[in-house]
Structure formats: structure tokens, C-alpha cells
Amino acid sequence: MSEQQTPLTYEGILEMFRQTDLKFQETDRKFQESARQLKETQREVGKLSSSVGRIIENMVKGKIVKKFRALGYDVTGCSPNKEFEIEELGIFGEIDLLLDDGPVGILIEVKTTLKTDDVREHIERIAKYRRYAEAKGFGDHRRFIGAVAGAVVSKETAKYAQDNGMYVIVQSGDAIEIVASPEGFRAKEW
């Protein structure tokens, strides 16, 4: 025997719509709350990533002058986060660490995890800095060499950087070290 169904009334249909609308409102509220939580989590992760990046930059900066002096460079200064820009020429960028050796500038890009794309981008950045220096009038008598640094650097990335004439700086027990360059390595000049 089947239960007898109550016939639908106009008021009954309106009540079903009200209940459905309330459920949609509750679902929308939950989605909005989830979106807020996700945005907050992304912001916190971004802060953490930025902090780790600053820690790596400071580790590299702490001993890098001594390391390049050991390679024969007469480094006299280290400028962190060196911004450069010539708006009318569309030249702009930032060098994480710029070491000064009189006629040579050593431009260093620092990453927590260094990837091949980071090396490519740094090569482009050095070329931009070369154009910037020439436009500002101090590029004619100055050479620039590149270096990349990371807490995590794969062998493939290190090889790619060295194949493109860049020094590779990695974290070690001594805080940082410059990876031994292959036989015949010569730092590329821009």
C-alpha cells in the first residue's frame, strides 16, 4: 500500500522555493568564506616565501664579497636590491646583489630554488643593465659578469648557468660557495 501524497498547493510551492533559496544562500555564504580563507592562506604563503627569499639573499650577501675576492676580484662594495630604470627607453629591473670591482660589476640573482628559467631571465636582465649603464654613461668603461645563487640548485641548472658564462653560488656547510667552474670556464662579459 502506498502512502497518500498531499496535493501541492500554491503556498506549498512557495515554501519549497523559500527553502531552496535559503539553501542557495547558505551554500553561497560557505563558498565566500572558503574563498576568503584561501585568499588569506595564499597571502600568508606569499609572506613566508618572501621571508625565505630574504634569508637566502642575506646568506649569500654575508660571505659573497670574500668568495669573489678569493677568485681574484677586487670587490669593494655590495649593493642589495639595486633597482634601475630609464622610463623613456623602457629599461627597468632589479639586481638582487650588485658587487663592485671598479671596472667590473658582478650582477647576482638569488632564488630559494634556482631554475633554468631564472638563469635565462637573469641573462636578459644583465643585457638590460648593460643598456642602462651605456645610456647613463658608465657602461663604456665597465664590464659586467653574472652569477646566480640558490639554496637549491640542480646539476642541470648549474651546468646551464656555467655554459652561459655565469658563476653558480650554492648553499654549503660554509654558508655558501661558488661551484667549481669547469676546465676552461671564463666568465662571460656583457
HELIX and SHEET records of a PDB file:
HELIX    1   1 TYR A   10  ALA A   70  1                                  61    
HELIX    2   2 GLU A   87  LEU A   89  5                                   3    
HELIX    3   3 THR A  116  LYS A  136  1                                  21    
HELIX    4   4 LYS A  155  ASP A  163  1                                   9    
SHEET    1   A 6 GLY A  77  ILE A  86  0                                        
SHEET    2   A 6 ILE A  91  ASP A 101 -1                                        
SHEET    3   A 6 VAL A 104  LEU A 114 -1                                        
SHEET    4   A 6 ARG A 143  VAL A 153  1                                        
SHEET    5   A 6 MET A 166  SER A 172  1                                        
SHEET    6   A 6 ALA A 175  ILE A 178 -1                                        
END                                                                             
